[in-house]
Amino acid sequence: MTTFRDIETSPLLNAYFCGVLPKAVSNVVGVQFRNVVTVGASVYAKYGFQI
């Protein structure tokens, strides 16, 4: 249930993964969309976002 925005702004993920995860989700549509979209729903529904 983690939103893409949480992944993008997490200092812990940024530190451990050298900024790769925040960069990967930052290109998805817009901030309002990233606030709503969750990782679990994207995987379950097989959504493929262009990065």
Buried (B, 14 or more C-beta within 10 A) or exposed (E): EEBBBBBBBBEEBBEEBEEEBBEBBBEBEEEEEBEEBBBEEBEEEEEEEEE
